[in-house]
């Protein structure tokens, strides 16, 4: 009797990590961290602190530029996002 085992995504990921040369592991770790930070939502507290820090450093955009690229219909509708 033959048992077929399909590897899960995590198993495939771990296999890739196990076969990665040791000297590349710090870069791989950083890539995974950056990837997670880019797709996972920030906590409200972290978002506030980031926004406050950007405001203090004057890393802000004029309010009108936030609306650039929106069509007239979108600007005057109740729903901005489809």
Phi, psi and omega in degrees: 000130182254128178255121180265131180243118175269126182290137175283167179299319179297318178298318178295320178297313180298322178297318177298318180295317181298330182265005178279131178303141185307321183292342178267350184299319177301320178292320178297318178300315180297320179298317180295318179297315180296319178300311180298318180296328184282337184250339180271135179292146177284154173292157178304321180295315179295320179297316178299313181297320178296313179298318179296317179298316179295321179294318180295328179270007182057036175266063184236166176245145174301141184306319182297330181290339178291338181263354181299140179091348176276138179285163180303319181297318181292322182295330185252011177260164178286334181249118177275324182261136180292000000 
